[in-house]
Structure formats: structure tokens, C-alpha cells
């Protein structure tokens, strides 16, 4: 099973830590907010990117829909 990221644009402010940590999995869009990309980024790297988000805007979800990581 693998994971994918979801970004809450209501709190993302474009720090780009996620894109620095996992450049194949995230990019900044035209509004300077993170956008998840379809990639084969290892699950542990996605988790680190989510955990390092300064605004806690990233949630990690497994392919079966279970939330693996969501900031408190």
C-alpha cells in the first residue's frame, strides 16, 4: 500500500518546505501554494514533508483512504 498527500489551501502559505524535502511530490502553484504531484516518492519522505510543514497544511492518506498523518 502507498500514500498520497493532500494540501489544505486554506492554511498553506507557500513556505515550500514540502517541495524542498520531496521535490518530486510537491510544487508551488500560481498562488504560491503547495500542490501535491503524482509521484513514486517513498512513503517515509511524504511523512517527513507533512511533519515539517510550518502551517500543518499537509495530510497523508493511504490508498485505501485511511488518514496516516494529520497534524494536531
mmCIF file of the N, C-alpha and C atoms, coordinates in Angstrom:
data_MODEL
# 
_entry.id   MODEL 
# 
loop_
_atom_site.group_PDB 
_atom_site.id 
_atom_site.type_symbol 
_atom_site.label_atom_id 
_atom_site.label_alt_id 
_atom_site.label_comp_id 
_atom_site.label_asym_id 
_atom_site.label_entity_id 
_atom_site.label_seq_id 
_atom_site.pdbx_PDB_ins_code 
_atom_site.Cartn_x 
_atom_site.Cartn_y 
_atom_site.Cartn_z 
_atom_site.occupancy 
_atom_site.B_iso_or_equiv 
_atom_site.pdbx_formal_charge 
_atom_site.auth_seq_id 
_atom_site.auth_comp_id 
_atom_site.auth_asym_id 
_atom_site.auth_atom_id 
_atom_site.pdbx_PDB_model_num 
ATOM 1   N N  . UNK A 1 1  ? 0.841  -1.169 0.000  1.00 0.00 ? 1  UNK A N  1 
ATOM 2   C CA . UNK A 1 1  ? 0.000  0.000  0.000  1.00 0.00 ? 1  UNK A CA 1 
ATOM 3   C C  . UNK A 1 1  ? 0.889  1.237  0.000  1.00 0.00 ? 1  UNK A C  1 
ATOM 4   N N  . UNK A 1 2  ? 0.431  2.275  -0.676 1.00 0.00 ? 2  UNK A N  1 
ATOM 5   C CA . UNK A 1 2  ? 1.228  3.502  -0.702 1.00 0.00 ? 2  UNK A CA 1 
ATOM 6   C C  . UNK A 1 2  ? 0.383  4.686  -0.247 1.00 0.00 ? 2  UNK A C  1 
ATOM 7   N N  . UNK A 1 3  ? 1.052  5.807  -0.053 1.00 0.00 ? 3  UNK A N  1 
ATOM 8   C CA . UNK A 1 3  ? 0.421  7.006  0.472  1.00 0.00 ? 3  UNK A CA 1 
ATOM 9   C C  . UNK A 1 3  ? 0.355  8.098  -0.590 1.00 0.00 ? 3  UNK A C  1 
ATOM 10  N N  . UNK A 1 4  ? -0.548 9.038  -0.373 1.00 0.00 ? 4  UNK A N  1 
ATOM 11  C CA . UNK A 1 4  ? -0.568 10.259 -1.172 1.00 0.00 ? 4  UNK A CA 1 
ATOM 12  C C  . UNK A 1 4  ? -0.838 11.439 -0.242 1.00 0.00 ? 4  UNK A C  1 
ATOM 13  N N  . UNK A 1 5  ? -0.489 12.616 -0.707 1.00 0.00 ? 5  UNK A N  1 
ATOM 14  C CA . UNK A 1 5  ? -0.631 13.831 0.094  1.00 0.00 ? 5  UNK A CA 1 
ATOM 15  C C  . UNK A 1 5  ? -1.839 14.635 -0.361 1.00 0.00 ? 5  UNK A C  1 
ATOM 16  N N  . UNK A 1 6  ? -2.428 15.315 0.605  1.00 0.00 ? 6  UNK A N  1 
ATOM 17  C CA . UNK A 1 6  ? -3.480 16.286 0.340  1.00 0.00 ? 6  UNK A CA 1 
ATOM 18  C C  . UNK A 1 6  ? -3.068 17.584 1.028  1.00 0.00 ? 6  UNK A C  1 
ATOM 19  N N  . UNK A 1 7  ? -3.306 18.711 0.373  1.00 0.00 ? 7  UNK A N  1 
ATOM 20  C CA . UNK A 1 7  ? -2.909 20.013 0.918  1.00 0.00 ? 7  UNK A CA 1 
ATOM 21  C C  . UNK A 1 7  ? -4.146 20.861 1.155  1.00 0.00 ? 7  UNK A C  1 
ATOM 22  N N  . UNK A 1 8  ? -4.243 21.413 2.345  1.00 0.00 ? 8  UNK A N  1 
ATOM 23  C CA . UNK A 1 8  ? -5.333 22.315 2.704  1.00 0.00 ? 8  UNK A CA 1 
ATOM 24  C C  . UNK A 1 8  ? -4.913 23.733 2.315  1.00 0.00 ? 8  UNK A C  1 
ATOM 25  N N  . UNK A 1 9  ? -5.471 24.224 1.223  1.00 0.00 ? 9  UNK A N  1 
ATOM 26  C CA . UNK A 1 9  ? -5.091 25.543 0.725  1.00 0.00 ? 9  UNK A CA 1 
ATOM 27  C C  . UNK A 1 9  ? -5.605 26.684 1.596  1.00 0.00 ? 9  UNK A C  1 
ATOM 28  N N  . UNK A 1 10 ? -6.494 26.380 2.522  1.00 0.00 ? 10 UNK A N  1 
ATOM 29  C CA . UNK A 1 10 ? -6.954 27.447 3.412  1.00 0.00 ? 10 UNK A CA 1 
ATOM 30  C C  . UNK A 1 10 ? -5.902 27.804 4.458  1.00 0.00 ? 10 UNK A C  1 
ATOM 31  N N  . UNK A 1 11 ? -4.885 26.946 4.638  1.00 0.00 ? 11 UNK A N  1 
ATOM 32  C CA . UNK A 1 11 ? -3.815 27.240 5.593  1.00 0.00 ? 11 UNK A CA 1 
ATOM 33  C C  . UNK A 1 11 ? -2.416 27.258 4.975  1.00 0.00 ? 11 UNK A C  1 
ATOM 34  N N  . UNK A 1 12 ? -2.243 26.734 3.776  1.00 0.00 ? 12 UNK A N  1 
ATOM 35  C CA . UNK A 1 12 ? -0.929 26.725 3.124  1.00 0.00 ? 12 UNK A CA 1 
ATOM 36  C C  . UNK A 1 12 ? -0.540 28.151 2.739  1.00 0.00 ? 12 UNK A C  1 
ATOM 37  N N  . UNK A 1 13 ? 0.665  28.536 3.145  1.00 0.00 ? 13 UNK A N  1 
ATOM 38  C CA . UNK A 1 13 ? 1.145  29.891 2.845  1.00 0.00 ? 13 UNK A CA 1 
ATOM 39  C C  . UNK A 1 13 ? 2.386  29.895 1.953  1.00 0.00 ? 13 UNK A C  1 
ATOM 40  N N  . UNK A 1 14 ? 2.766  28.749 1.427  1.00 0.00 ? 14 UNK A N  1 
ATOM 41  C CA . UNK A 1 14 ? 3.848  28.694 0.458  1.00 0.00 ? 14 UNK A CA 1 
ATOM 42  C C  . UNK A 1 14 ? 5.250  28.716 1.008  1.00 0.00 ? 14 UNK A C  1 
ATOM 43  N N  . UNK A 1 15 ? 5.460  28.211 2.200  1.00 0.00 ? 15 UNK A N  1 
ATOM 44  C CA . UNK A 1 15 ? 6.824  28.110 2.731  1.00 0.00 ? 15 UNK A CA 1 
ATOM 45  C C  . UNK A 1 15 ? 7.699  27.204 1.870  1.00 0.00 ? 15 UNK A C  1 
ATOM 46  N N  . UNK A 1 16 ? 7.101  26.221 1.212  1.00 0.00 ? 16 UNK A N  1 
ATOM 47  C CA . UNK A 1 16 ? 7.765  25.307 0.275  1.00 0.00 ? 16 UNK A CA 1 
ATOM 48  C C  . UNK A 1 16 ? 8.701  24.304 0.943  1.00 0.00 ? 16 UNK A C  1 
ATOM 49  N N  . UNK A 1 17 ? 8.551  24.093 2.243  1.00 0.00 ? 17 UNK A N  1 
ATOM 50  C CA . UNK A 1 17 ? 9.355  23.054 2.902  1.00 0.00 ? 17 UNK A CA 1 
ATOM 51  C C  . UNK A 1 17 ? 9.059  21.691 2.284  1.00 0.00 ? 17 UNK A C  1 
ATOM 52  N N  . UNK A 1 18 ? 7.810  21.438 1.954  1.00 0.00 ? 18 UNK A N  1 
ATOM 53  C CA . UNK A 1 18 ? 7.441  20.153 1.360  1.00 0.00 ? 18 UNK A CA 1 
ATOM 54  C C  . UNK A 1 18 ? 8.152  19.946 0.020  1.00 0.00 ? 18 UNK A C  1 
ATOM 55  N N  . UNK A 1 19 ? 8.202  20.986 -0.795 1.00 0.00 ? 19 UNK A N  1 
ATOM 56  C CA . UNK A 1 19 ? 8.872  20.886 -2.094 1.00 0.00 ? 19 UNK A CA 1 
ATOM 57  C C  . UNK A 1 19 ? 10.379 20.743 -1.941 1.00 0.00 ? 19 UNK A C  1 
ATOM 58  N N  . UNK A 1 20 ? 10.941 21.314 -0.880 1.00 0.00 ? 20 UNK A N  1 
ATOM 59  C CA . UNK A 1 20 ? 12.366 21.161 -0.620 1.00 0.00 ? 20 UNK A CA 1 
ATOM 60  C C  . UNK A 1 20 ? 12.680 19.725 -0.187 1.00 0.00 ? 20 UNK A C  1 
ATOM 61  N N  . UNK A 1 21 ? 11.825 19.167 0.658  1.00 0.00 ? 21 UNK A N  1 
ATOM 62  C CA . UNK A 1 21 ? 12.042 17.821 1.174  1.00 0.00 ? 21 UNK A CA 1 
ATOM 63  C C  . UNK A 1 21 ? 11.691 16.755 0.142  1.00 0.00 ? 21 UNK A C  1 
ATOM 64  N N  . UNK A 1 22 ? 10.602 16.961 -0.583 1.00 0.00 ? 22 UNK A N  1 
ATOM 65  C CA . UNK A 1 22 ? 10.119 15.967 -1.551 1.00 0.00 ? 22 UNK A CA 1 
ATOM 66  C C  . UNK A 1 22 ? 9.778  16.656 -2.872 1.00 0.00 ? 22 UNK A C  1 
ATOM 67  N N  . UNK A 1 23 ? 10.797 17.081 -3.641 1.00 0.00 ? 23 UNK A N  1 
ATOM 68  C CA . UNK A 1 23 ? 10.543 17.863 -4.853 1.00 0.00 ? 23 UNK A CA 1 
ATOM 69  C C  . UNK A 1 23 ? 9.771  17.104 -5.940 1.00 0.00 ? 23 UNK A C  1 
ATOM 70  N N  . UNK A 1 24 ? 9.810  15.795 -5.928 1.00 0.00 ? 24 UNK A N  1 
ATOM 71  C CA . UNK A 1 24 ? 9.040  15.037 -6.910 1.00 0.00 ? 24 UNK A CA 1 
ATOM 72  C C  . UNK A 1 24 ? 7.574  14.904 -6.501 1.00 0.00 ? 24 UNK A C  1 
ATOM 73  N N  . UNK A 1 25 ? 7.257  15.253 -5.254 1.00 0.00 ? 25 UNK A N  1 
ATOM 74  C CA . UNK A 1 25 ? 5.900  15.061 -4.743 1.00 0.00 ? 25 UNK A CA 1 
ATOM 75  C C  . UNK A 1 25 ? 5.112  16.358 -4.582 1.00 0.00 ? 25 UNK A C  1 
ATOM 76  N N  . UNK A 1 26 ? 5.812  17.515 -4.560 1.00 0.00 ? 26 UNK A N  1 
ATOM 77  C CA . UNK A 1 26 ? 5.139  18.796 -4.342 1.00 0.00 ? 26 UNK A CA 1 
ATOM 78  C C  . UNK A 1 26 ? 5.736  19.877 -5.236 1.00 0.00 ? 26 UNK A C  1 
ATOM 79  N N  . UNK A 1 27 ? 4.877  20.819 -5.638 1.00 0.00 ? 27 UNK A N  1 
ATOM 80  C CA . UNK A 1 27 ? 5.332  22.023 -6.334 1.00 0.00 ? 27 UNK A CA 1 
ATOM 81  C C  . UNK A 1 27 ? 4.456  23.175 -5.869 1.00 0.00 ? 27 UNK A C  1 
ATOM 82  N N  . UNK A 1 28 ? 4.938  24.382 -6.052 1.00 0.00 ? 28 UNK A N  1 
ATOM 83  C CA . UNK A 1 28 ? 4.127  25.547 -5.742 1.00 0.00 ? 28 UNK A CA 1 
ATOM 84  C C  . UNK A 1 28 ? 3.319  25.928 -6.969 1.00 0.00 ? 28 UNK A C  1 
ATOM 85  N N  . UNK A 1 29 ? 2.042  26.250 -6.765 1.00 0.00 ? 29 UNK A N  1 
ATOM 86  C CA . UNK A 1 29 ? 1.174  26.633 -7.880 1.00 0.00 ? 29 UNK A CA 1 
ATOM 87  C C  . UNK A 1 29 ? 1.251  28.140 -8.122 1.00 0.00 ? 29 UNK A C  1 
ATOM 88  N N  . UNK A 1 30 ? 0.400  28.639 -8.994 1.00 0.00 ? 30 UNK A N  1 
ATOM 89  C CA . UNK A 1 30 ? 0.418  30.054 -9.364 1.00 0.00 ? 30 UNK A CA 1 
ATOM 90  C C  . UNK A 1 30 ? 0.030  30.973 -8.198 1.00 0.00 ? 30 UNK A C  1 
ATOM 91  N N  . UNK A 1 31 ? -0.592 30.400 -7.158 1.00 0.00 ? 31 UNK A N  1 
ATOM 92  C CA . UNK A 1 31 ? -0.943 31.168 -5.963 1.00 0.00 ? 31 UNK A CA 1 
ATOM 93  C C  . UNK A 1 31 ? 0.110  31.026 -4.863 1.00 0.00 ? 31 UNK A C  1 
ATOM 94  N N  . UNK A 1 32 ? 1.253  30.451 -5.227 1.00 0.00 ? 32 UNK A N  1 
ATOM 95  C CA . UNK A 1 32 ? 2.352  30.219 -4.294 1.00 0.00 ? 32 UNK A CA 1 
ATOM 96  C C  . UNK A 1 32 ? 1.932  29.307 -3.141 1.00 0.00 ? 32 UNK A C  1 
ATOM 97  N N  . UNK A 1 33 ? 1.112  28.316 -3.472 1.00 0.00 ? 33 UNK A N  1 
ATOM 98  C CA . UNK A 1 33 ? 0.699  27.304 -2.501 1.00 0.00 ? 33 UNK A CA 1 
ATOM 99  C C  . UNK A 1 33 ? 1.128  25.937 -3.013 1.00 0.00 ? 33 UNK A C  1 
ATOM 100 N N  . UNK A 1 34 ? 1.326  25.019 -2.086 1.00 0.00 ? 34 UNK A N  1 
ATOM 101 C CA . UNK A 1 34 ? 1.777  23.686 -2.437 1.00 0.00 ? 34 UNK A CA 1 
ATOM 102 C C  . UNK A 1 34 ? 0.695  22.899 -3.164 1.00 0.00 ? 34 UNK A C  1 
ATOM 103 N N  . UNK A 1 35 ? 1.121  22.155 -4.161 1.00 0.00 ? 35 UNK A N  1 
ATOM 104 C CA . UNK A 1 35 ? 0.246  21.231 -4.888 1.00 0.00 ? 35 UNK A CA 1 
ATOM 105 C C  . UNK A 1 35 ? 0.913  19.862 -4.871 1.00 0.00 ? 35 UNK A C  1 
ATOM 106 N N  . UNK A 1 36 ? 0.192  18.833 -4.427 1.00 0.00 ? 36 UNK A N  1 
ATOM 107 C CA . UNK A 1 36 ? 0.780  17.501 -4.479 1.00 0.00 ? 36 UNK A CA 1 
ATOM 108 C C  . UNK A 1 36 ? 0.843  17.012 -5.927 1.00 0.00 ? 36 UNK A C  1 
ATOM 109 N N  . UNK A 1 37 ? 1.885  16.275 -6.231 1.00 0.00 ? 37 UNK A N  1 
ATOM 110 C CA . UNK A 1 37 ? 2.073  15.700 -7.558 1.00 0.00 ? 37 UNK A CA 1 
ATOM 111 C C  . UNK A 1 37 ? 1.994  14.183 -7.464 1.00 0.00 ? 37 UNK A C  1 
ATOM 112 N N  . UNK A 1 38 ? 1.526  13.558 -8.519 1.00 0.00 ? 38 UNK A N  1 
ATOM 113 C CA . UNK A 1 38 ? 1.566  12.096 -8.569 1.00 0.00 ? 38 UNK A CA 1 
ATOM 114 C C  . UNK A 1 38 ? 3.025  11.701 -8.744 1.00 0.00 ? 38 UNK A C  1 
ATOM 115 N N  . UNK A 1 39 ? 3.532  10.925 -7.811 1.00 0.00 ? 39 UNK A N  1 
ATOM 116 C CA . UNK A 1 39 ? 4.937  10.538 -7.883 1.00 0.00 ? 39 UNK A CA 1 
ATOM 117 C C  . UNK A 1 39 ? 5.141  9.217  -7.160 1.00 0.00 ? 39 UNK A C  1 
ATOM 118 N N  . UNK A 1 40 ? 6.313  8.700  -7.303 1.00 0.00 ? 40 UNK A N  1 
ATOM 119 C CA . UNK A 1 40 ? 6.674  7.474  -6.594 1.00 0.00 ? 40 UNK A CA 1 
ATOM 120 C C  . UNK A 1 40 ? 7.574  7.801  -5.400 1.00 0.00 ? 40 UNK A C  1 
ATOM 121 N N  . UNK A 1 41 ? 7.353  8.956  -4.811 1.00 0.00 ? 41 UNK A N  1 
ATOM 122 C CA . UNK A 1 41 ? 8.121  9.360  -3.635 1.00 0.00 ? 41 UNK A CA 1 
ATOM 123 C C  . UNK A 1 41 ? 7.874  8.360  -2.510 1.00 0.00 ? 41 UNK A C  1 
ATOM 124 N N  . UNK A 1 42 ? 8.922  7.906  -1.856 1.00 0.00 ? 42 UNK A N  1 
ATOM 125 C CA . UNK A 1 42 ? 8.743  6.948  -0.760 1.00 0.00 ? 42 UNK A CA 1 
ATOM 126 C C  . UNK A 1 42 ? 7.815  7.499  0.332  1.00 0.00 ? 42 UNK A C  1 
ATOM 127 N N  . UNK A 1 43 ? 7.026  6.609  0.911  1.00 0.00 ? 43 UNK A N  1 
ATOM 128 C CA . UNK A 1 43 ? 6.061  6.996  1.929  1.00 0.00 ? 43 UNK A CA 1 
ATOM 129 C C  . UNK A 1 43 ? 6.715  7.730  3.097  1.00 0.00 ? 43 UNK A C  1 
ATOM 130 N N  . UNK A 1 44 ? 7.881  7.287  3.513  1.00 0.00 ? 44 UNK A N  1 
ATOM 131 C CA . UNK A 1 44 ? 8.533  7.929  4.660  1.00 0.00 ? 44 UNK A CA 1 
ATOM 132 C C  . UNK A 1 44 ? 8.932  9.363  4.339  1.00 0.00 ? 44 UNK A C  1 
ATOM 133 N N  . UNK A 1 45 ? 9.269  9.649  3.089  1.00 0.00 ? 45 UNK A N  1 
ATOM 134 C CA . UNK A 1 45 ? 9.627  11.015 2.692  1.00 0.00 ? 45 UNK A CA 1 
ATOM 135 C C  . UNK A 1 45 ? 8.372  11.895 2.681  1.00 0.00 ? 45 UNK A C  1 
ATOM 136 N N  . UNK A 1 46 ? 7.246  11.360 2.224  1.00 0.00 ? 46 UNK A N  1 
ATOM 137 C CA . UNK A 1 46 ? 5.992  12.116 2.277  1.00 0.00 ? 46 UNK A CA 1 
ATOM 138 C C  . UNK A 1 46 ? 5.628  12.464 3.722  1.00 0.00 ? 46 UNK A C  1 
ATOM 139 N N  . UNK A 1 47 ? 5.813  11.516 4.609  1.00 0.00 ? 47 UNK A N  1 
ATOM 140 C CA . UNK A 1 47 ? 5.514  11.763 6.024  1.00 0.00 ? 47 UNK A CA 1 
ATOM 141 C C  . UNK A 1 47 ? 6.395  12.868 6.598  1.00 0.00 ? 47 UNK A C  1 
ATOM 142 N N  . UNK A 1 48 ? 7.673  12.852 6.292  1.00 0.00 ? 48 UNK A N  1 
ATOM 143 C CA . UNK A 1 48 ? 8.578  13.893 6.775  1.00 0.00 ? 48 UNK A CA 1 
ATOM 144 C C  . UNK A 1 48 ? 8.152  15.250 6.216  1.00 0.00 ? 48 UNK A C  1 
ATOM 145 N N  . UNK A 1 49 ? 7.813  15.311 4.945  1.00 0.00 ? 49 UNK A N  1 
ATOM 146 C CA . UNK A 1 49 ? 7.378  16.575 4.333  1.00 0.00 ? 49 UNK A CA 1 
ATOM 147 C C  . UNK A 1 49 ? 6.144  17.113 5.045  1.00 0.00 ? 49 UNK A C  1 
ATOM 148 N N  . UNK A 1 50 ? 5.201  16.250 5.355  1.00 0.00 ? 50 UNK A N  1 
ATOM 149 C CA . UNK A 1 50 ? 3.989  16.674 6.060  1.00 0.00 ? 50 UNK A CA 1 
ATOM 150 C C  . UNK A 1 50 ? 4.319  17.142 7.474  1.00 0.00 ? 50 UNK A C  1 
ATOM 151 N N  . UNK A 1 51 ? 5.161  16.414 8.153  1.00 0.00 ? 51 UNK A N  1 
ATOM 152 C CA . UNK A 1 51 ? 5.517  16.758 9.534  1.00 0.00 ? 51 UNK A CA 1 
ATOM 153 C C  . UNK A 1 51 ? 6.297  18.066 9.615  1.00 0.00 ? 51 UNK A C  1 
ATOM 154 N N  . UNK A 1 52 ? 7.036  18.408 8.588  1.00 0.00 ? 52 UNK A N  1 
ATOM 155 C CA . UNK A 1 52 ? 7.851  19.626 8.590  1.00 0.00 ? 52 UNK A CA 1 
ATOM 156 C C  . UNK A 1 52 ? 7.109  20.851 8.060  1.00 0.00 ? 52 UNK A C  1 
ATOM 157 N N  . UNK A 1 53 ? 5.876  20.692 7.627  1.00 0.00 ? 53 UNK A N  1 
ATOM 158 C CA . UNK A 1 53 ? 5.102  21.832 7.115  1.00 0.00 ? 53 UNK A CA 1 
ATOM 159 C C  . UNK A 1 53 ? 4.862  22.823 8.252  1.00 0.00 ? 53 UNK A C  1 
ATOM 160 N N  . UNK A 1 54 ? 5.333  24.072 8.114  1.00 0.00 ? 54 UNK A N  1 
ATOM 161 C CA . UNK A 1 54 ? 5.188  25.058 9.182  1.00 0.00 ? 54 UNK A CA 1 
ATOM 162 C C  . UNK A 1 54 ? 3.734  25.423 9.492  1.00 0.00 ? 54 UNK A C  1 
ATOM 163 N N  . UNK A 1 55 ? 2.833  25.259 8.542  1.00 0.00 ? 55 UNK A N  1 
ATOM 164 C CA . UNK A 1 55 ? 1.435  25.626 8.764  1.00 0.00 ? 55 UNK A CA 1 
ATOM 165 C C  . UNK A 1 55 ? 0.532  24.406 8.935  1.00 0.00 ? 55 UNK A C  1 
ATOM 166 N N  . UNK A 1 56 ? 1.125  23.216 8.974  1.00 0.00 ? 56 UNK A N  1 
ATOM 167 C CA . UNK A 1 56 ? 0.360  21.973 9.149  1.00 0.00 ? 56 UNK A CA 1 
ATOM 168 C C  . UNK A 1 56 ? -0.737 21.813 8.099  1.00 0.00 ? 56 UNK A C  1 
ATOM 169 N N  . UNK A 1 57 ? -0.405 22.123 6.855  1.00 0.00 ? 57 UNK A N  1 
ATOM 170 C CA . UNK A 1 57 ? -1.378 22.096 5.773  1.00 0.00 ? 57 UNK A CA 1 
ATOM 171 C C  . UNK A 1 57 ? -1.455 20.754 5.051  1.00 0.00 ? 57 UNK A C  1 
ATOM 172 N N  . UNK A 1 58 ? -0.579 19.816 5.373  1.00 0.00 ? 58 UNK A N  1 
ATOM 173 C CA . UNK A 1 58 ? -0.494 18.566 4.612  1.00 0.00 ? 58 UNK A CA 1 
ATOM 174 C C  . UNK A 1 58 ? -1.038 17.400 5.413  1.00 0.00 ? 58 UNK A C  1 
ATOM 175 N N  . UNK A 1 59 ? -1.851 16.620 4.752  1.00 0.00 ? 59 UNK A N  1 
ATOM 176 C CA . UNK A 1 59 ? -2.381 15.379 5.323  1.00 0.00 ? 59 UNK A CA 1 
ATOM 177 C C  . UNK A 1 59 ? -1.921 14.235 4.430  1.00 0.00 ? 59 UNK A C  1 
ATOM 178 N N  . UNK A 1 60 ? -1.540 13.122 5.034  1.00 0.00 ? 60 UNK A N  1 
ATOM 179 C CA . UNK A 1 60 ? -1.111 11.950 4.292  1.00 0.00 ? 60 UNK A CA 1 
ATOM 180 C C  . UNK A 1 60 ? -2.189 10.874 4.433  1.00 0.00 ? 60 UNK A C  1 
ATOM 181 N N  . UNK A 1 61 ? -2.585 10.322 3.288  1.00 0.00 ? 61 UNK A N  1 
ATOM 182 C CA . UNK A 1 61 ? -3.671 9.344  3.239  1.00 0.00 ? 61 UNK A CA 1 
ATOM 183 C C  . UNK A 1 61 ? -3.181 8.108  2.498  1.00 0.00 ? 61 UNK A C  1 
ATOM 184 N N  . UNK A 1 62 ? -3.566 6.932  3.011  1.00 0.00 ? 62 UNK A N  1 
ATOM 185 C CA . UNK A 1 62 ? -3.201 5.687  2.327  1.00 0.00 ? 62 UNK A CA 1 
ATOM 186 C C  . UNK A 1 62 ? -4.140 5.472  1.144  1.00 0.00 ? 62 UNK A C  1 
ATOM 187 N N  . UNK A 1 63 ? -3.756 4.595  0.247  1.00 0.00 ? 63 UNK A N  1 
ATOM 188 C CA . UNK A 1 63 ? -4.570 4.332  -0.933 1.00 0.00 ? 63 UNK A CA 1 
ATOM 189 C C  . UNK A 1 63 ? -5.960 3.800  -0.599 1.00 0.00 ? 63 UNK A C  1 
ATOM 190 N N  . UNK A 1 64 ? -6.105 3.195  0.577  1.00 0.00 ? 64 UNK A N  1 
ATOM 191 C CA . UNK A 1 64 ? -7.432 2.703  0.961  1.00 0.00 ? 64 UNK A CA 1 
ATOM 192 C C  . UNK A 1 64 ? -8.259 3.755  1.709  1.00 0.00 ? 64 UNK A C  1 
ATOM 193 N N  . UNK A 1 65 ? -7.742 4.992  1.808  1.00 0.00 ? 65 UNK A N  1 
ATOM 194 C CA . UNK A 1 65 ? -8.493 6.099  2.378  1.00 0.00 ? 65 UNK A CA 1 
ATOM 195 C C  . UNK A 1 65 ? -8.248 6.379  3.842  1.00 0.00 ? 65 UNK A C  1 
ATOM 196 N N  . UNK A 1 66 ? -7.431 5.580  4.515  1.00 0.00 ? 66 UNK A N  1 
ATOM 197 C CA . UNK A 1 66 ? -7.122 5.830  5.921  1.00 0.00 ? 66 UNK A CA 1 
ATOM 198 C C  . UNK A 1 66 ? -6.162 7.002  6.054  1.00 0.00 ? 66 UNK A C  1 
ATOM 199 N N  . UNK A 1 67 ? -6.442 7.906  6.984  1.00 0.00 ? 67 UNK A N  1 
ATOM 200 C CA . UNK A 1 67 ? -5.540 9.025  7.252  1.00 0.00 ? 67 UNK A CA 1 
ATOM 201 C C  . UNK A 1 67 ? -4.359 8.484  8.045  1.00 0.00 ? 67 UNK A C  1 
ATOM 202 N N  . UNK A 1 68 ? -3.171 8.630  7.480  1.00 0.00 ? 68 UNK A N  1 
ATOM 203 C CA . UNK A 1 68 ? -1.942 8.156  8.086  1.00 0.00 ? 68 UNK A CA 1 
ATOM 204 C C  . UNK A 1 68 ? -1.311 9.244  8.946  1.00 0.00 ? 68 UNK A C  1 
ATOM 205 N N  . UNK A 1 69 ? -1.398 10.497 8.480  1.00 0.00 ? 69 UNK A N  1 
ATOM 206 C CA . UNK A 1 69 ? -0.864 11.631 9.236  1.00 0.00 ? 69 UNK A CA 1 
ATOM 207 C C  . UNK A 1 69 ? -1.725 12.847 9.008  1.00 0.00 ? 69 UNK A C  1 
ATOM 208 N N  . UNK A 1 70 ? -2.062 13.492 10.099 1.00 0.00 ? 70 UNK A N  1 
ATOM 209 C CA . UNK A 1 70 ? -2.743 14.774 10.060 1.00 0.00 ? 70 UNK A CA 1 
ATOM 210 C C  . UNK A 1 70 ? -2.281 15.532 11.291 1.00 0.00 ? 70 UNK A C  1 
ATOM 211 N N  . UNK A 1 71 ? -1.846 16.754 11.118 1.00 0.00 ? 71 UNK A N  1 
ATOM 212 C CA . UNK A 1 71 ? -1.308 17.492 12.250 1.00 0.00 ? 71 UNK A CA 1 
ATOM 213 C C  . UNK A 1 71 ? -2.413 17.753 13.274 1.00 0.00 ? 71 UNK A C  1 
ATOM 214 N N  . UNK A 1 72 ? -1.981 17.901 14.489 1.00 0.00 ? 72 UNK A N  1 
ATOM 215 C CA . UNK A 1 72 ? -2.944 18.126 15.588 1.00 0.00 ? 72 UNK A CA 1 
ATOM 216 C C  . UNK A 1 72 ? -3.393 19.549 15.652 1.00 0.00 ? 72 UNK A C  1 
# 
